[in-house]
Amino acid sequence: MTQMNGCDDFCGCLSDYLDGEMDEKCRRIIEEHLESCDTCSTMYETLKTTVLACAQGLPAEIPEDVREGLRTYLRTHCKKECV
């Protein structure tokens, strides 16, 4: 996958990116997007924190700014009133 059109495409690839399961070209595209998009960067940091916490078997406290960024993203993109 070398063509990505928008944040939905990037968010769909974050797990593969985190796991190192993509070629160098895709990796660079993801990294460039993460540098310029606060929303996807927040999603990535949240995913990374979650994966790390699960791997360690320890509860992790999500920083308030990350938590609020995730809430904002979900409210905007999922259109659920109870997020």
Backbone as CSV, one residue per row, in Angstrom:
resi,resn,N_x,N_y,N_z,CA_x,CA_y,CA_z,C_x,C_y,C_z
1,MET,0.841,-1.167,0.000,0.000,0.000,0.000,0.890,1.235,0.000
2,THR,0.945,1.952,-1.130,1.734,3.170,-1.201,0.863,4.394,-1.401
3,GLN,-0.410,4.214,-1.662,-1.354,5.314,-1.842,-2.243,5.412,-0.615
4,MET,-2.173,6.524,0.100,-3.023,6.724,1.264,-3.730,8.052,1.113
5,ASN,-5.033,8.031,1.284,-5.840,9.226,1.082,-6.586,9.595,2.355
6,GLY,-5.941,10.300,3.233,-6.617,10.780,4.419,-6.316,9.978,5.672
7,CYS,-6.816,10.521,6.762,-6.531,9.953,8.080,-7.087,8.546,8.265
8,ASP,-8.227,8.240,7.652,-8.784,6.890,7.802,-7.811,5.837,7.305
9,ASP,-7.159,6.100,6.165,-6.167,5.162,5.633,-4.989,5.014,6.591
10,PHE,-4.535,6.144,7.147,-3.399,6.100,8.063,-3.753,5.366,9.349
11,CYS,-4.903,5.665,9.905,-5.313,5.003,11.143,-5.460,3.502,10.938
12,GLY,-5.892,3.105,9.758,-6.028,1.692,9.447,-4.694,0.968,9.369
13,CYS,-3.615,1.722,9.206,-2.276,1.125,9.063,-1.439,1.202,10.337
14,LEU,-1.938,1.875,11.352,-1.111,2.110,12.538,-0.672,0.837,13.245
15,SER,-1.519,-0.159,13.265,-1.145,-1.414,13.919,0.010,-2.088,13.176
16,ASP,-0.095,-2.139,11.851,1.002,-2.712,11.059,2.279,-1.894,11.224
17,TYR,2.144,-0.581,11.278,3.301,0.291,11.485,3.955,-0.010,12.830
18,LEU,3.159,-0.081,13.864,3.662,-0.360,15.206,4.352,-1.716,15.279
19,ASP,3.796,-2.698,14.567,4.362,-4.048,14.567,5.545,-4.200,13.618
20,GLY,5.863,-3.147,12.836,6.969,-3.206,11.887,6.679,-4.096,10.697
21,GLU,5.396,-4.201,10.341,4.984,-5.104,9.274,4.649,-4.362,7.979
22,MET,5.534,-3.451,7.563,5.332,-2.770,6.288,6.683,-2.419,5.701
23,ASP,6.687,-2.215,4.383,7.955,-1.899,3.728,8.398,-0.478,4.075
24,GLU,9.637,-0.177,3.741,10.254,1.096,4.121,9.516,2.293,3.519
25,LYS,9.048,2.168,2.285,8.342,3.274,1.635,7.055,3.619,2.389
26,CYS,6.273,2.610,2.735,5.035,2.836,3.495,5.349,3.405,4.869
27,ARG,6.413,2.902,5.467,6.823,3.371,6.792,7.125,4.869,6.757
28,ARG,7.843,5.311,5.714,8.177,6.726,5.584,6.930,7.580,5.379
29,ILE,5.988,7.069,4.585,4.737,7.798,4.353,3.982,7.974,5.666
30,ILE,3.910,6.903,6.457,3.241,6.965,7.763,3.948,7.968,8.666
31,GLU,5.265,7.906,8.739,6.020,8.794,9.621,5.848,10.259,9.233
32,GLU,5.837,10.547,7.930,5.614,11.922,7.483,4.221,12.406,7.892
33,HIS,3.239,11.523,7.756,1.881,11.906,8.141,1.785,12.115,9.648
34,LEU,2.391,11.235,10.418,2.339,11.370,11.881,2.990,12.667,12.348
35,GLU,4.016,13.125,11.645,4.682,14.379,12.003,3.794,15.591,11.743
36,SER,2.895,15.476,10.783,2.090,16.636,10.396,0.638,16.579,10.866
37,CYS,0.203,15.459,11.433,-1.202,15.313,11.819,-1.315,14.970,13.307
38,ASP,-1.766,15.940,14.076,-1.900,15.733,15.525,-2.908,14.635,15.857
39,THR,-3.972,14.542,15.071,-5.012,13.545,15.337,-4.462,12.133,15.192
40,CYS,-3.802,11.851,14.076,-3.249,10.512,13.862,-2.095,10.233,14.819
41,SER,-1.333,11.263,15.147,-0.249,11.099,16.112,-0.810,10.697,17.474
42,THR,-1.913,11.316,17.867,-2.577,10.961,19.129,-3.084,9.525,19.090
43,MET,-3.698,9.159,17.973,-4.186,7.783,17.821,-3.022,6.790,17.913
44,TYR,-1.910,7.104,17.263,-0.746,6.228,17.291,-0.191,6.103,18.713
45,GLU,-0.035,7.220,19.405,0.500,7.178,20.769,-0.422,6.387,21.697
46,THR,-1.720,6.534,21.506,-2.686,5.783,22.303,-2.580,4.294,22.027
47,LEU,-2.490,3.927,20.750,-2.341,2.520,20.376,-1.042,1.952,20.935
48,LYS,0.039,2.707,20.803,1.342,2.255,21.303,1.292,2.033,22.813
49,THR,0.673,2.959,23.551,0.541,2.837,25.002,-0.287,1.605,25.369
50,THR,-1.366,1.393,24.639,-2.244,0.246,24.897,-1.518,-1.066,24.659
51,VAL,-0.811,-1.157,23.543,-0.064,-2.383,23.223,1.003,-2.647,24.274
52,LEU,1.703,-1.599,24.676,2.737,-1.753,25.701,2.148,-2.211,27.026
53,ALA,1.032,-1.625,27.420,0.383,-1.999,28.677,-0.086,-3.451,28.635
54,CYS,-0.635,-3.865,27.522,-1.092,-5.258,27.388,0.086,-6.224,27.429
55,ALA,1.168,-5.858,26.766,2.354,-6.721,26.732,2.951,-6.878,28.125
56,GLN,2.900,-5.824,28.912,3.474,-5.861,30.259,2.482,-6.379,31.292
57,GLY,1.233,-6.434,30.917,0.215,-6.901,31.847,-0.036,-5.939,32.994
58,LEU,0.314,-4.688,32.789,0.138,-3.679,33.829,-0.892,-2.650,33.392
59,PRO,-1.656,-2.131,34.335,-2.572,-1.047,33.967,-1.761,0.203,33.621
60,ALA,-2.181,0.909,32.588,-1.479,2.135,32.189,-2.430,3.316,32.277
61,GLU,-1.936,4.380,32.800,-2.721,5.613,32.866,-2.461,6.395,31.590
62,ILE,-3.522,6.708,30.891,-3.396,7.490,29.667,-3.294,8.952,30.073
63,PRO,-2.266,9.649,29.577,-2.147,11.076,29.906,-3.411,11.831,29.497
64,GLU,-3.775,12.832,30.276,-5.022,13.560,30.045,-5.082,14.186,28.659
65,ASP,-3.959,14.723,28.152,-3.986,15.336,26.823,-4.227,14.298,25.736
66,VAL,-3.678,13.091,25.912,-3.917,12.005,24.956,-5.370,11.551,25.049
67,ARG,-5.865,11.404,26.254,-7.251,10.992,26.473,-8.222,11.989,25.826
68,GLU,-7.977,13.283,26.031,-8.862,14.306,25.462,-8.745,14.338,23.941
69,GLY,-7.541,14.153,23.419,-7.363,14.104,21.970,-8.113,12.939,21.357
70,LEU,-8.093,11.805,22.023,-8.817,10.635,21.541,-10.324,10.869,21.600
71,ARG,-10.801,11.451,22.682,-12.231,11.774,22.789,-12.668,12.707,21.662
72,THR,-11.871,13.722,21.418,-12.195,14.678,20.359,-12.235,13.991,19.006
73,TYR,-11.253,13.152,18.750,-11.217,12.429,17.480,-12.454,11.540,17.329
74,LEU,-12.773,10.800,18.371,-13.922,9.898,18.309,-15.223,10.662,18.136
75,ARG,-15.356,11.778,18.830,-16.567,12.590,18.674,-16.704,13.094,17.246
76,THR,-15.618,13.503,16.660,-15.640,14.048,15.315,-15.871,12.978,14.260
77,HIS,-15.196,11.845,14.404,-15.221,10.831,13.360,-16.251,9.738,13.567
78,CYS,-16.661,9.490,14.781,-17.622,8.418,15.048,-19.022,8.966,15.288
79,LYS,-19.127,10.245,15.554,-20.414,10.928,15.731,-21.296,10.262,16.785
80,LYS,-20.685,9.843,17.876,-21.438,9.285,19.001,-21.493,10.334,20.090
81,GLU,-22.641,10.532,20.641,-22.808,11.562,21.665,-22.298,11.140,23.023
82,CYS,-22.097,9.872,23.248,-21.735,9.413,24.588,-20.252,9.145,24.749
83,VAL,-19.413,9.561,23.816,-17.974,9.328,23.933,-17.380,10.314,24.892
